[in-house]
Amino acid sequence: MKGIIKKFLRYVIGIIILIILISKVDLDLLKVIISSIQPLYLLPLVFFRFLEIVFASTNLKILFSAVRKIGFMDMLRYQIVNFVGSTILPLSASAIPVMYLLKKKHDINYGIFTSTFVLDKAITFFLTLTVMFFAFVKFYDIRTAGFVFLAGAAALLVLYMLFYLRATRKIVIRLVPERYLKHLSGITSHFRTMIRSHWRLILLNMLSTVAALIAGGLMLMFAFKTLGTDVSLINTVLVSSIARLAVVFAITPSGIGIRQAIGVYLFTLVGVPLTISLAMYLLVLIVKHLLAISFSFTAKLS
């Protein structure tokens, strides 16, 4: 019961942030912008949103190939489950059904899944951090950009020490609940094996992640075009990459509210009016939930 209440409160927090954002704009202008949608650009918007899911499944398939050969369509279905779950759950919780499916259908234990999932997110974080450096140089100054990059690099170093170095394993043991300790050896050993012996898979994952970042930028670019506004691909990639971190760390489902607040603020720095950028994010949010509903409905029919 407590878990359900927590999930509900997290969703409420995200909705409250969205309501606060909407209260800051001209509602009449917002209605005009949304009513002037150009349907021609909706198709590429949906396409690049789906392409993000494809790249996310490709990332995991690449890393899991170190231990199991998983079909692309199987991994895509698991990632769609994750995508649907992320509309109502935070990122870490929405990955639990995927962990269960991989254990049941491919005998991938929880330790290997956790280490692979963490490695995938660490790679995404590193590449996003690199993009963020250039974004902060563009939006602020090189000193601020350098500080942010060093702070992120320090976080990655801590992650490396906790999962890779044997000397820090005792610290991890103290942080992990006792009922999960039996999986811990699998987590740390597989993490070390991936870094030592499967660096080619890590490089392939990095390439796929870069493609996913570009797809995210293209999605936002076409979302703006749907509303009759042109924003450069460079700006949409920079902003969407920074806002992507909200999904990793936010407590709200899929970073709802937090992602939009960060994105709206950053787009104002490149001259996009607040009302237009908010309308764009609302459109993307609607498209995401419609996709999730269509995936769920299709799954029930099949």
Residue frames relative to the residue before (quaternion, step in Angstrom):
aa qw qx qy qz dx dy dz
M 1.0000 0.0000 0.0000 0.0000 0.00 0.00 0.00
K 0.6443 0.5253 -0.3182 0.4558 3.56 1.01 -0.88
G 0.6331 0.5458 -0.3256 0.4419 3.56 1.06 -0.83
I 0.6482 0.5139 -0.3153 0.4651 3.58 1.00 -0.84
I 0.6417 0.5239 -0.3180 0.4611 3.58 0.99 -0.84
K 0.6469 0.5253 -0.3169 0.4529 3.59 0.97 -0.87
K 0.6541 0.5097 -0.3071 0.4669 3.57 0.96 -0.91
F 0.6496 0.5187 -0.3115 0.4604 3.56 0.98 -0.87
L 0.6638 0.5089 -0.3014 0.4577 3.58 0.94 -0.90
R 0.6281 0.5355 -0.3342 0.4550 3.58 1.04 -0.75
Y 0.6541 0.4975 -0.3090 0.4787 3.55 0.99 -0.83
V 0.6302 0.5395 -0.3241 0.4546 3.58 1.02 -0.84
I 0.6212 0.5470 -0.3381 0.4478 3.60 1.00 -0.84
G 0.6626 0.5083 -0.2966 0.4633 3.56 0.95 -0.93
I 0.6592 0.5023 -0.3066 0.4681 3.59 0.95 -0.87
I 0.6290 0.5358 -0.3345 0.4531 3.60 0.99 -0.78
I 0.6394 0.5155 -0.3254 0.4685 3.60 0.97 -0.84
L 0.6473 0.5138 -0.3166 0.4656 3.58 0.99 -0.84
I 0.6436 0.5211 -0.3192 0.4608 3.58 0.98 -0.86
I 0.6324 0.5237 -0.3276 0.4673 3.59 1.01 -0.82
L 0.6457 0.5184 -0.3168 0.4625 3.59 0.98 -0.85
I 0.6680 0.5056 -0.2979 0.4576 3.57 0.91 -0.96
S 0.6434 0.5400 -0.3193 0.4388 3.59 1.06 -0.75
K 0.6498 0.5381 -0.3090 0.4391 3.59 1.24 -0.41
V 0.7036 0.4522 -0.2621 0.4814 3.59 1.24 -0.24
D 0.5871 -0.5381 0.4703 0.3802 3.53 -1.40 0.20
L 0.3426 -0.7848 0.4775 0.1969 3.60 -0.30 1.24
D 0.6186 0.5406 -0.3487 0.4511 3.60 1.06 -0.72
L 0.6630 0.4883 -0.3010 0.4812 3.57 0.99 -0.86
L 0.6156 0.5495 -0.3385 0.4522 3.58 1.06 -0.78
K 0.6474 0.5128 -0.3125 0.4694 3.60 0.99 -0.83
V 0.6486 0.5221 -0.3146 0.4558 3.58 1.00 -0.86
I 0.6523 0.5210 -0.3087 0.4558 3.56 0.96 -0.93
I 0.6941 0.4734 -0.2791 0.4650 3.59 0.83 -1.00
S 0.6699 0.5046 -0.3009 0.4539 3.59 1.04 -0.75
S 0.6867 0.4673 -0.2825 0.4799 3.59 1.24 -0.37
I 0.2140 0.8080 -0.5184 0.1808 3.58 1.15 0.59
Q 0.2722 -0.7417 0.5931 0.1553 3.56 -1.04 0.88
P 0.3647 -0.7918 0.4462 0.2024 3.61 -0.17 1.30
L 0.5393 0.6557 -0.3959 0.3498 3.59 1.15 -0.59
Y 0.7397 0.4199 -0.2199 0.4777 3.58 1.03 -0.81
L 0.4747 0.6813 -0.4443 0.3363 3.61 1.22 -0.03
L 0.6306 0.5620 -0.3344 0.4180 3.57 1.03 -0.80
P 0.6979 0.4264 -0.3052 0.4879 3.66 0.77 -0.84
L 0.5666 0.5805 -0.3838 0.4412 3.61 1.15 -0.55
V 0.6897 0.4648 -0.2700 0.4851 3.57 0.86 -1.02
F 0.6258 0.5584 -0.3353 0.4290 3.57 1.01 -0.85
F 0.7239 0.4273 -0.2591 0.4757 3.59 0.79 -0.98
R 0.5757 0.5441 -0.3912 0.4686 3.61 1.17 -0.38
F 0.6655 0.4785 -0.2970 0.4899 3.57 0.99 -0.82
L 0.6165 0.5596 -0.3429 0.4350 3.58 1.07 -0.75
E 0.5823 0.5650 -0.3658 0.4559 3.59 1.13 -0.59
I 0.6448 0.5069 -0.3130 0.4789 3.57 1.02 -0.83
V 0.6295 0.5393 -0.3273 0.4537 3.58 1.01 -0.85
F 0.6836 0.4739 -0.2913 0.4725 3.60 0.88 -0.91
A 0.6178 0.5393 -0.3477 0.4546 3.60 1.05 -0.70
S 0.6686 0.4738 -0.2987 0.4891 3.59 0.99 -0.81
T 0.6123 0.5471 -0.3414 0.4573 3.59 1.10 -0.70
N 0.6164 0.5617 -0.3373 0.4368 3.58 1.00 -0.85
L 0.7120 0.4458 -0.2586 0.4769 3.58 0.83 -1.00
K 0.6162 0.5474 -0.3492 0.4458 3.58 1.01 -0.76
I 0.6345 0.5375 -0.3254 0.4502 3.58 0.98 -0.87
L 0.7202 0.4469 -0.2611 0.4620 3.59 0.79 -1.01
F 0.6741 0.4930 -0.3030 0.4590 3.60 0.98 -0.79
S 0.5402 0.6308 -0.4070 0.3803 3.61 1.20 -0.38
A 0.5225 0.6263 -0.4115 0.4066 3.59 1.26 -0.21
V 0.7903 0.2627 -0.1376 0.5363 3.60 1.17 -0.56
R 0.8058 0.0538 -0.0055 0.5897 3.61 1.09 -0.66
K 0.3496 -0.6846 0.5885 0.2506 3.54 -1.18 0.59
I 0.0231 -0.8019 0.5954 -0.0436 3.56 -0.47 1.25
G 0.4916 -0.6794 0.4627 0.2874 3.56 -0.82 0.99
F 0.5907 -0.6035 0.3978 0.3587 3.55 -1.06 0.75
M 0.6738 0.4987 -0.3067 0.4509 3.60 0.89 -0.90
D 0.6056 0.5404 -0.3540 0.4646 3.59 1.09 -0.65
M 0.6925 0.4707 -0.2836 0.4673 3.57 0.84 -0.98
L 0.6136 0.5416 -0.3459 0.4588 3.57 1.09 -0.70
R 0.6437 0.5127 -0.3235 0.4671 3.60 0.98 -0.80
Y 0.6496 0.5085 -0.3217 0.4648 3.59 0.98 -0.81
Q 0.6635 0.5002 -0.3063 0.4644 3.57 1.01 -0.81
I 0.6019 0.5389 -0.3542 0.4709 3.58 1.13 -0.60
V 0.5982 0.5404 -0.3472 0.4790 3.58 1.10 -0.72
N 0.6432 0.5151 -0.3040 0.4781 3.56 1.01 -0.88
F 0.6509 0.5303 -0.3019 0.4516 3.57 0.98 -0.93
V 0.6680 0.4852 -0.3000 0.4778 3.58 0.89 -0.92
G 0.6648 0.5148 -0.3006 0.4501 3.57 0.96 -0.87
S 0.6385 0.5589 -0.3279 0.4153 3.58 1.09 -0.73
T 0.5693 0.5913 -0.3933 0.4141 3.61 1.22 -0.24
I 0.7836 0.2605 -0.1493 0.5439 3.59 1.21 -0.41
L 0.7503 0.3248 -0.1839 0.5457 3.60 1.29 -0.22
P 0.5533 -0.5643 0.4766 0.3850 3.60 -1.21 0.41
L 0.7291 -0.4714 0.2758 0.4125 3.57 -1.24 0.48
S 0.6942 0.4920 -0.2972 0.4333 3.60 0.74 -1.03
A 0.6823 0.4839 -0.2908 0.4646 3.59 0.99 -0.80
S 0.6559 0.5226 -0.3227 0.4388 3.60 1.01 -0.76
A 0.6229 0.5468 -0.3393 0.4448 3.61 1.24 -0.36
I 0.5004 0.6868 -0.4165 0.3231 3.61 1.22 -0.34
P 0.6542 0.4922 -0.3435 0.4603 3.68 0.85 -0.76
V 0.6191 0.5332 -0.3444 0.4623 3.62 1.09 -0.70
M 0.6271 0.5359 -0.3227 0.4641 3.57 1.01 -0.85
Y 0.6601 0.5100 -0.2996 0.4630 3.58 0.97 -0.88
L 0.6732 0.5029 -0.2978 0.4531 3.60 0.92 -0.91
L 0.6595 0.4994 -0.3123 0.4671 3.59 0.98 -0.80
K 0.6342 0.5167 -0.3242 0.4751 3.57 1.10 -0.69
K 0.7074 0.4813 -0.2615 0.4467 3.56 0.89 -0.96
K 0.7964 0.3478 -0.1611 0.4679 3.57 0.82 -1.01
H 0.8068 0.2377 -0.1134 0.5290 3.61 1.11 -0.57
D 0.4129 -0.7494 0.4386 0.2748 3.57 1.30 0.20
I 0.3495 0.6939 -0.5365 0.3295 3.57 0.94 0.95
N 0.3337 -0.7857 0.4821 0.1971 3.56 -0.40 1.20
Y 0.6913 -0.5202 0.3244 0.3826 3.54 -1.28 0.45
G 0.6103 0.5610 -0.3550 0.4321 3.59 1.09 -0.63
I 0.6771 0.4763 -0.2848 0.4832 3.57 0.91 -0.94
F 0.6322 0.5251 -0.3409 0.4565 3.59 0.97 -0.81
T 0.6803 0.5048 -0.3019 0.4373 3.59 0.81 -0.99
S 0.6790 0.4830 -0.3041 0.4618 3.59 0.87 -0.91
T 0.6510 0.5067 -0.3117 0.4715 3.60 1.04 -0.78
F 0.6459 0.5207 -0.3096 0.4646 3.56 0.99 -0.88
V 0.6629 0.4970 -0.2971 0.4747 3.59 0.96 -0.90
L 0.6466 0.5178 -0.3189 0.4604 3.60 0.96 -0.84
D 0.6406 0.5228 -0.3199 0.4625 3.58 0.97 -0.86
K 0.6897 0.4653 -0.2810 0.4783 3.60 0.92 -0.88
A 0.6117 0.5416 -0.3476 0.4600 3.59 1.11 -0.64
I 0.6373 0.5128 -0.3215 0.4770 3.59 1.03 -0.79
T 0.6437 0.5129 -0.3106 0.4755 3.56 0.97 -0.89
F 0.6515 0.5223 -0.3090 0.4553 3.56 0.97 -0.90
F 0.6568 0.5172 -0.3138 0.4502 3.60 0.93 -0.89
L 0.6946 0.4657 -0.2809 0.4710 3.59 0.86 -0.96
T 0.6401 0.5101 -0.3191 0.4778 3.57 1.04 -0.77
L 0.6177 0.5447 -0.3289 0.4622 3.55 1.08 -0.76
T 0.6377 0.5220 -0.3197 0.4676 3.58 1.04 -0.79
V 0.6502 0.4925 -0.3039 0.4923 3.57 1.00 -0.88
M 0.6330 0.5510 -0.3256 0.4356 3.56 1.02 -0.83
F 0.5882 0.5769 -0.3621 0.4359 3.58 1.08 -0.73
F 0.6983 0.4536 -0.2700 0.4834 3.59 0.84 -0.99
A 0.6177 0.5455 -0.3444 0.4498 3.57 1.10 -0.69
F 0.6834 0.4769 -0.2884 0.4715 3.58 0.93 -0.87
V 0.5821 0.5443 -0.3696 0.4779 3.59 1.15 -0.54
K 0.6829 0.4896 -0.2716 0.4692 3.56 1.00 -0.90
F 0.7622 0.3984 -0.2022 0.4685 3.57 0.86 -1.00
Y 0.7958 0.2156 -0.0956 0.5577 3.60 1.05 -0.75
D 0.6120 -0.4966 0.3952 0.4718 3.61 -0.32 -1.26
I 0.6783 -0.5255 0.3328 0.3912 3.56 -1.24 0.40
R 0.6038 0.5593 -0.3708 0.4303 3.61 1.09 -0.59
T 0.6622 0.4869 -0.2961 0.4867 3.59 0.94 -0.90
A 0.6383 0.5300 -0.3194 0.4578 3.56 1.00 -0.87
G 0.6645 0.5106 -0.3028 0.4540 3.58 0.95 -0.88
F 0.6366 0.5289 -0.3231 0.4590 3.57 1.03 -0.81
V 0.6619 0.5012 -0.3018 0.4687 3.59 0.92 -0.93
F 0.6590 0.5144 -0.3117 0.4517 3.58 0.94 -0.89
L 0.6669 0.4986 -0.3029 0.4635 3.59 0.92 -0.88
A 0.6304 0.5279 -0.3334 0.4613 3.60 1.04 -0.77
G 0.6695 0.4873 -0.2924 0.4784 3.57 0.98 -0.84
A 0.6386 0.5233 -0.3208 0.4642 3.57 1.02 -0.82
A 0.6210 0.5369 -0.3347 0.4627 3.59 1.07 -0.73
A 0.6354 0.5243 -0.3231 0.4659 3.60 1.03 -0.80
L 0.6561 0.4978 -0.3072 0.4768 3.59 1.01 -0.80
L 0.6241 0.5416 -0.3332 0.4540 3.57 1.06 -0.74
V 0.6320 0.5200 -0.3210 0.4766 3.57 1.03 -0.82
L 0.6386 0.5235 -0.3165 0.4669 3.58 0.98 -0.87
Y 0.6416 0.5263 -0.3099 0.4641 3.57 0.98 -0.90
M 0.6748 0.5025 -0.2947 0.4532 3.58 0.89 -0.93
L 0.6811 0.5041 -0.2924 0.4433 3.58 0.96 -0.86
F 0.7803 0.3585 -0.1798 0.4799 3.57 0.93 -0.88
Y 0.7481 0.4225 -0.2256 0.4592 3.60 1.08 -0.57
L 0.7390 0.4182 -0.2412 0.4699 3.59 0.83 -0.93
R 0.4695 -0.6859 0.4855 0.2708 3.57 -0.88 0.95
A 0.6142 0.5925 -0.3438 0.3918 3.58 1.08 -0.74
T 0.7280 0.4139 -0.2378 0.4921 3.60 1.13 -0.58
R 0.3904 0.7513 -0.4654 0.2581 3.58 1.26 0.04
K 0.6090 0.5684 -0.3521 0.4267 3.60 1.07 -0.69
I 0.6140 0.5410 -0.3438 0.4606 3.57 1.11 -0.70
V 0.6465 0.5206 -0.3119 0.4623 3.56 0.97 -0.90
I 0.6322 0.5481 -0.3297 0.4372 3.57 0.98 -0.89
R 0.6648 0.5050 -0.3045 0.4586 3.58 1.00 -0.79
L 0.6874 0.4909 -0.2794 0.4566 3.59 1.11 -0.65
V 0.6832 0.4909 -0.2787 0.4632 3.58 1.15 -0.61
P 0.4980 -0.6457 0.4847 0.3164 3.62 -0.91 0.89
E 0.6359 -0.5930 0.3460 0.3525 3.56 -1.05 0.83
R 0.6627 0.5296 -0.3268 0.4166 3.60 0.96 -0.80
Y 0.6981 0.4475 -0.2770 0.4855 3.61 1.24 -0.30
L 0.4447 0.7361 -0.4336 0.2689 3.59 1.28 -0.18
K 0.6062 0.5830 -0.3611 0.4027 3.60 1.08 -0.67
H 0.6819 0.4608 -0.2867 0.4903 3.58 1.22 -0.43
L 0.4909 0.7201 -0.4082 0.2716 3.58 1.23 -0.38
S 0.6426 0.5348 -0.3417 0.4293 3.59 0.90 -0.86
G 0.6420 0.5246 -0.3184 0.4596 3.56 1.04 -0.76
I 0.6257 0.5511 -0.3326 0.4406 3.57 1.06 -0.78
T 0.7489 0.4204 -0.2356 0.4549 3.58 0.62 -1.12
S 0.6674 0.5028 -0.3169 0.4488 3.60 0.92 -0.82
H 0.6663 0.4844 -0.3083 0.4757 3.60 0.94 -0.83
F 0.6041 0.5509 -0.3534 0.4546 3.60 1.05 -0.73
R 0.6738 0.4826 -0.2953 0.4753 3.59 0.91 -0.90
T 0.6438 0.5318 -0.3234 0.4451 3.59 0.97 -0.84
M 0.6397 0.5324 -0.3227 0.4508 3.59 0.97 -0.85
I 0.7018 0.4637 -0.2769 0.4646 3.58 0.85 -0.94
R 0.7031 0.4749 -0.2731 0.4534 3.60 0.96 -0.80
S 0.8455 0.2598 -0.0694 0.4614 3.56 0.77 -1.08
H 0.7767 0.3337 -0.1690 0.5068 3.60 1.15 -0.39
W 0.1586 0.8251 -0.5264 0.1304 3.55 0.97 0.86
R 0.5753 0.5729 -0.3902 0.4343 3.63 1.15 -0.47
L 0.6406 0.5053 -0.3231 0.4795 3.59 1.03 -0.76
I 0.6271 0.5306 -0.3335 0.4625 3.57 1.05 -0.72
L 0.6435 0.5112 -0.3208 0.4708 3.60 1.02 -0.79
L 0.6397 0.5102 -0.3234 0.4752 3.60 1.01 -0.81
N 0.6273 0.5301 -0.3255 0.4686 3.57 1.03 -0.80
M 0.6404 0.5273 -0.3205 0.4573 3.58 1.01 -0.81
L 0.6452 0.5134 -0.3194 0.4671 3.60 0.97 -0.84
S 0.6569 0.5038 -0.3022 0.4726 3.57 0.98 -0.88
T 0.6446 0.5227 -0.3186 0.4581 3.58 1.04 -0.77
V 0.6142 0.5329 -0.3387 0.4735 3.59 1.05 -0.77
A 0.6437 0.5124 -0.3131 0.4744 3.58 0.99 -0.87
A 0.6416 0.5211 -0.3218 0.4618 3.61 1.04 -0.77
L 0.6347 0.5234 -0.3276 0.4647 3.61 1.03 -0.75
I 0.6521 0.4976 -0.3084 0.4818 3.56 1.02 -0.81
A 0.6287 0.5289 -0.3300 0.4648 3.60 1.02 -0.81
G 0.6379 0.5230 -0.3249 0.4627 3.59 1.03 -0.78
G 0.6498 0.5070 -0.3101 0.4738 3.56 1.04 -0.77
L 0.6459 0.5124 -0.3143 0.4706 3.58 1.01 -0.81
M 0.6099 0.5526 -0.3499 0.4475 3.58 1.04 -0.75
L 0.6923 0.4597 -0.2829 0.4789 3.60 0.86 -0.93
M 0.6130 0.5562 -0.3525 0.4365 3.57 1.03 -0.73
F 0.7021 0.4361 -0.2657 0.4963 3.59 0.93 -0.89
A 0.5720 0.5597 -0.3877 0.4575 3.60 1.16 -0.45
F 0.6440 0.4973 -0.3142 0.4891 3.58 1.02 -0.77
K 0.6466 0.5176 -0.3216 0.4589 3.59 0.97 -0.84
T 0.5950 0.5684 -0.3552 0.4435 3.59 1.10 -0.68
L 0.7230 0.3956 -0.2217 0.5213 3.56 1.17 -0.66
G 0.5852 -0.6263 0.3533 0.3746 3.58 1.27 0.31
T 0.6133 0.5305 -0.3498 0.4691 3.61 1.18 0.47
D 0.2541 -0.7630 0.5771 0.1423 3.57 -1.00 0.85
V 0.0430 0.7550 -0.6512 0.0647 3.54 -0.86 1.09
S 0.5175 -0.6818 0.4216 0.2994 3.58 -0.84 1.00
L 0.6038 -0.5742 0.4189 0.3608 3.56 -1.19 0.62
I 0.6047 0.5642 -0.3631 0.4292 3.60 1.00 -0.75
N 0.6883 0.4815 -0.2844 0.4621 3.59 0.87 -0.94
T 0.6748 0.4867 -0.3128 0.4581 3.60 0.92 -0.81
V 0.6280 0.5182 -0.3403 0.4704 3.61 1.07 -0.68
L 0.6551 0.5186 -0.3142 0.4509 3.58 0.92 -0.91
V 0.7129 0.4562 -0.2647 0.4621 3.57 0.80 -1.02
S 0.6770 0.4928 -0.3094 0.4508 3.60 0.86 -0.90
S 0.6219 0.5433 -0.3425 0.4480 3.60 1.10 -0.66
I 0.6579 0.4886 -0.3068 0.4841 3.58 1.00 -0.83
A 0.6759 0.4934 -0.2958 0.4607 3.58 0.89 -0.93
R 0.5533 0.6215 -0.3821 0.4020 3.59 1.21 -0.53
L 0.6082 0.5644 -0.3534 0.4320 3.58 1.10 -0.67
A 0.5594 0.6033 -0.3913 0.4123 3.58 1.18 -0.51
V 0.6254 0.5419 -0.3363 0.4496 3.57 1.13 -0.67
V 0.6552 0.5280 -0.3088 0.4434 3.58 1.06 -0.81
F 0.8163 0.2952 -0.1222 0.4812 3.58 0.85 -0.98
A 0.5765 0.6302 -0.3851 0.3497 3.60 1.14 -0.45
I 0.4351 -0.6938 0.5112 0.2607 3.56 -1.15 0.63
T 0.6119 0.5556 -0.3570 0.4353 3.60 1.21 -0.33
P 0.6319 -0.5423 0.3805 0.4024 3.63 -1.14 0.50
S 0.8487 -0.0423 -0.0249 0.5266 3.57 -0.72 1.17
G 0.5962 -0.5973 0.3565 0.4009 3.59 1.17 0.52
I 0.2481 0.8051 -0.5108 0.1715 3.60 1.21 0.39
G 0.7596 0.2945 -0.2624 0.5172 3.56 -0.88 0.94
I 0.7265 0.4068 -0.2319 0.5029 3.58 0.75 -1.07
R 0.6387 0.5194 -0.3186 0.4699 3.59 0.95 -0.91
Q 0.6895 0.4872 -0.2843 0.4542 3.58 0.87 -0.98
A 0.6414 0.5310 -0.3265 0.4473 3.59 0.98 -0.82
I 0.6620 0.4920 -0.3012 0.4785 3.58 0.94 -0.89
G 0.6796 0.5070 -0.2889 0.4445 3.58 0.88 -0.97
V 0.6463 0.5205 -0.3193 0.4576 3.58 0.91 -0.91
Y 0.6608 0.5112 -0.3068 0.4560 3.57 0.93 -0.92
L 0.6950 0.4806 -0.2863 0.4517 3.60 0.84 -0.96
F 0.6500 0.5118 -0.3291 0.4552 3.59 0.99 -0.72
T 0.5932 0.5488 -0.3772 0.4523 3.60 1.11 -0.51
L 0.6129 0.5638 -0.3435 0.4341 3.61 1.16 -0.57
V 0.7242 0.3646 -0.2415 0.5331 3.62 1.20 -0.43
G 0.6843 -0.5555 0.2637 0.3919 3.56 1.21 0.52
V 0.4928 0.6336 -0.4543 0.3865 3.61 1.20 0.23
P 0.4586 -0.6916 0.4756 0.2920 3.63 -0.69 1.00
L 0.6161 -0.5907 0.3855 0.3505 3.55 -1.06 0.82
T 0.6566 0.5322 -0.3148 0.4318 3.58 0.93 -0.93
I 0.6741 0.4963 -0.2974 0.4592 3.59 0.96 -0.87
S 0.6776 0.4825 -0.3054 0.4634 3.59 0.89 -0.90
L 0.6346 0.5104 -0.3352 0.4737 3.61 1.06 -0.68
A 0.6305 0.5252 -0.3283 0.4679 3.58 1.00 -0.81
M 0.6290 0.5371 -0.3265 0.4575 3.57 1.04 -0.80
Y 0.6921 0.4741 -0.2865 0.4627 3.59 0.87 -0.93
L 0.6178 0.5267 -0.3462 0.4702 3.58 1.07 -0.64
L 0.6293 0.5317 -0.3204 0.4675 3.56 1.07 -0.79
V 0.6604 0.4987 -0.2989 0.4753 3.59 0.94 -0.92
L 0.6397 0.5293 -0.3194 0.4568 3.58 1.02 -0.81
I 0.6455 0.5125 -0.3107 0.4735 3.57 1.00 -0.84
V 0.6428 0.5223 -0.3155 0.4631 3.59 0.97 -0.91
K 0.6452 0.5256 -0.3267 0.4481 3.60 0.94 -0.87
H 0.7056 0.4574 -0.2804 0.4629 3.60 0.81 -0.94
L 0.6197 0.5238 -0.3463 0.4709 3.59 1.08 -0.63
L 0.6279 0.5193 -0.3281 0.4780 3.58 1.07 -0.76
A 0.6501 0.5204 -0.3126 0.4570 3.57 0.95 -0.91
I 0.6539 0.5045 -0.3103 0.4708 3.58 0.98 -0.85
S 0.6649 0.5013 -0.3088 0.4596 3.59 0.96 -0.87
F 0.6280 0.5211 -0.3341 0.4716 3.61 1.05 -0.73
S 0.6589 0.5089 -0.3048 0.4625 3.58 0.96 -0.90
F 0.6614 0.5047 -0.3061 0.4628 3.58 0.95 -0.89
T 0.6435 0.5226 -0.3171 0.4607 3.59 1.00 -0.86
A 0.6459 0.5328 -0.3137 0.4478 3.57 1.00 -0.88
K 0.6549 0.5125 -0.3129 0.4589 3.59 1.03 -0.77
L 0.6640 0.5075 -0.3020 0.4587 3.57 1.09 -0.74
S 0.6982 0.4957 -0.2733 0.4382 3.60 1.06 -0.78
